[in-house]
Amino acid sequence: MDALRQYYHSLKPTSTMQEIEKKWISYEYEFSGLVDDLSAVLGDVVLPFNKFTRRRAALRGSSLYLPGVIKAMTTEWTYKKIFSAKLAGGKRDHAICLVLDVSTSMFGTLSIGMIKTIVVFIAALRKLSLENFGIIVFGRDVRLIKTNEQPWDAACIYTLMQQLRFDRDDDTKDADALEAASDLLIQCPTRGEKKIFILTDGYSNCGNRLSMIQQRAEDHSIDLIAMAIGTDQTNLKSVYKRYLQCATPYGLPKALRSLFEQETQLFSLEWPQKMNNDKNINNDEKSDTPKTSLFDDIKSNKVFGEMIQDLAGEREKILINSGHPPSDVTVDICFCLDCTGSMSRWLSAAKGQMKIIIEDITKLIEKEYPSLKLKLRFAIVGYRDISDRPQFFVQDFTDEATKIINFLNGLTAGGGGDIPEDVLGALNQCLTLTWSNTNARFIVLITDAPGHGPELNENLTIDQHAQGVPTHTVSTICAGLLKKDAEIDLIFCRIKPNATAKMEKAFASYY
């Protein structure tokens, strides 16, 4: 490693190095769609969140968790998770080593597939903020290109590309390369996954030693995955326990997902629950949930259940930072309600359910937990589409139930025009309300339609504002929702899951 450091220290920038870096970046741009797909699979099932940074309800802890206390009181203490602990993920802490076979047996479709795969794989890792990866190249000898601590830069790209030649190494030191990769990962201080991805054809001349090295990696909890990208014949099945082969790099995301979803220790993180994959918005009527099942129960998991769970401690909202219960707690809940014409058959049921929440939750908590002075404040932002006048109907936060219910009763459905609505504009209106200085802030979005533009709407042919709303983007709205020390939890109430799936996914990427 000292020799590698000295090499990079002595390496001076040249025009050739700059040209190679530009070429690499152009490859990343060319395969940007594939990078997105691969990073999604890596983040979901291969290298999931594992460094917990957010708090959730727990059976033990050093501080109380107010939603858990509320739920415990309202269930006569059958619910036990009243403490807070860091149990929700926010970061990835993994160590990876890429091992690349450049022996002459790789020449052909496998070598072409490898170069493309390496560009895409590294870009996907970096998109997940995983810079902790090493690179080893092997043929008749083993060459260390990058340690896990070393930054990925133009010098690394230049050095790697100089080594990706498949016409000069007539030997295959795969066992030595895997041993070196294992040594690198054993030294890494990470507590997360340690994985070796070897791109090879599986033709080895190391005999039984290759099996011994694989067993050594397994003994150190290092996961080894062999990959071949190309149509040439390989020998992976004979020498590796876990392997995959794809004709082109475009098959890699699906192959990795198929391989890793069979592993019980890995899981997929989806927010807030598994979404319907049917993207045909014209079939939404088939997926409409009947009003009787949507709104007949305050604890329904179909629509308002998510907000009830949040208040009851299922989501990671830490409200208490000490071991002593508070005397006063304020909870802000803003209902962001679609009031366009398509909501006419849902609006009365939604309003009725909102009234139940506004009137009954406070009474229930006061009855079951009289020592807790809980102050619930409600606000309403009714919205229509961009061309409608008026477009917004706003009632700012108040703790007067009668006032908020009277305002709610005055809302009617109308306008709208095309199917998508100005969801981003409505959420921006929510951000302008007078939120209190509390850690319990919620926006409950109730709609049957997506927002305008390609970020939120799957079917742009039905969108009169197909380019989106020029004044707002998902990024700017989420920046306001997730402002440091003033985060607002966004809860979707699904009426037409197919129509709003892309919108939910867009916001989920920020939460």
LINFEN-V990500 format. One record per backbone hydrogen bond with DSSP energy under -1.0 kcal/mol. NH is the residue of the N-H (numbers start at 1). CO is the residue of the C=O. If there is no record, write none. Layout:
# LINFEN-V990500
[[NH/CO] [NH/CO]]
This chain:
# LINFEN-V990500
[[5/1] [6/2] [7/3] [8/4] [9/5] [10/6] [18/14] [19/15] [20/16] [21/17] [22/18] [23/19] [24/20] [25/21] [26/22] [27/23] [28/24] [29/25] [30/26] [31/27] [32/29] [35/31] [36/32] [37/33] [38/34] [39/35] [40/36] [41/37] [42/38] [43/39] [44/40] [45/41] [46/41] [47/42] [50/91] [51/91] [53/88] [54/88] [56/85] [58/83] [64/322] [65/82] [69/65] [70/66] [71/67] [72/68] [73/69] [74/70] [75/71] [76/73] [77/72] [78/75] [82/80] [83/58] [84/63] [85/56] [87/54] [87/85] [88/54] [90/51] [91/51] [95/193] [96/132] [97/195] [98/134] [99/197] [100/136] [101/199] [102/138] [104/169] [106/103] [107/104] [111/106] [112/108] [113/109] [114/110] [115/111] [116/112] [117/113] [118/114] [119/115] [120/116] [121/117] [122/118] [123/119] [124/120] [125/121] [126/122] [127/123] [128/124] [129/126] [130/125] [133/131] [134/96] [135/146] [136/98] [137/143] [138/100] [139/141] [143/137] [145/135] [146/135] [157/153] [158/154] [159/155] [160/156] [161/157] [162/158] [163/160] [164/160] [165/163] [173/139] [174/172] [177/173] [178/174] [179/175] [180/176] [181/177] [182/178] [183/179] [184/180] [185/181] [186/182] [187/183] [195/95] [196/223] [197/97] [198/225] [199/99] [200/227] [209/206] [210/207] [212/208] [213/209] [214/210] [215/211] [216/212] [217/213] [218/214] [219/215] [220/216] [221/218] [222/217] [223/194] [225/196] [226/242] [227/198] [228/244] [230/246] [235/201] [240/236] [244/226] [246/228] [251/248] [252/249] [255/251] [256/252] [257/253] [258/254] [259/255] [260/256] [261/257] [263/260] [266/263] [281/279] [283/280] [284/281] [286/283] [287/284] [294/290] [295/291] [300/297] [308/304] [309/305] [310/306] [311/307] [312/308] [313/310] [314/309] [317/315] [329/373] [331/375] [332/440] [333/377] [334/442] [335/379] [336/444] [337/381] [338/446] [339/383] [341/415] [343/340] [344/341] [346/343] [347/343] [350/346] [351/347] [352/348] [353/349] [354/350] [355/351] [356/352] [357/353] [358/354] [359/355] [360/356] [361/357] [364/360] [365/361] [366/362] [367/363] [368/364] [369/365] [372/369] [373/327] [374/372] [375/329] [377/331] [378/398] [379/333] [380/395] [381/335] [382/393] [383/337] [384/391] [388/385] [393/382] [395/380] [398/378] [404/400] [405/401] [406/402] [407/403] [408/404] [409/405] [411/408] [414/339] [421/450] [423/421] [426/422] [427/423] [428/424] [429/425] [430/426] [431/427] [433/430] [435/433] [438/436] [442/332] [443/489] [444/334] [445/491] [446/336] [456/453] [457/453] [462/459] [463/460] [468/465] [472/469] [477/473] [478/474] [479/475] [480/476] [481/477] [482/478] [486/483] [488/481] [489/441] [491/443] [493/445] [500/496] [504/500] [505/501] [506/502] [507/503] [508/504] [509/505] [510/507]]
